[in-house]
Amino acid sequence: MKDLNLFISIAAFVVHFPFGFLRVRYKKFSRPWSRCLYIPIVLNFVVRRFVLHWQWQTAMIYLWPAVLLAHILGGIVGSRYKPYHDTKTE
């Protein structure tokens, strides 16, 4: 069971890392920035609730640390890789 939980945590990290990577490229609180933040959280909720049938306590132990770490590390790597995009249309 612990191996399965570790696998799910690693899978959550792999899914959320690109969103953290992309999120730092957009202006804070813009629409694309919000999408990079909220779409993976909704996916996380759907998988946790309807696929895994986990309670919120289990998600707090296994999923949220992986998700937070993925967004933080993705943001660090993304900010060093390429400058911000301008979300304004000209």
C-alpha positions, 0 to 999 in steps of 0.5 A, spaced: 500 500 500 505 504 501 508 503 494 502 505 491 501 511 495 509 513 493 507 512 486 501 516 486 505 522 489 510 521 484 505 521 479 502 527 482 509 531 482 510 529 474 503 532 472 504 538 476 511 540 475 509 543 468 504 547 470 508 550 475 514 551 470 509 555 465 505 559 471 511 563 472 512 565 465 505 569 466 503 575 470 501 574 476 493 573 477 492 573 469 488 568 466 493 564 464 497 564 470 490 562 474 489 556 469 496 554 470 494 554 478 487 551 478 486 546 472 491 541 476 488 542 482 481 540 479 484 534 476 487 532 483 481 533 486 477 529 481 482 523 481 483 523 489 475 523 490 472 519 484 478 514 482 482 513 488 476 514 493 481 517 498 478 522 504 481 529 504 486 526 510 489 521 506 490 527 500 493 531 505 499 526 507 500 524 500 498 528 494 499 536 497 506 535 499 508 533 492 503 538 489 506 544 493 513 541 491 512 540 484 509 547 483 515 550 487 520 547 483 517 548 477 517 555 478 524 556 480 526 552 474 521 556 469 523 562 472 531 561 470 529 558 464 525 563 460 523 570 461 516 572 462 511 572 457 506 578 456 499 576 456 497 583 453 494 583 445 497 588 441 
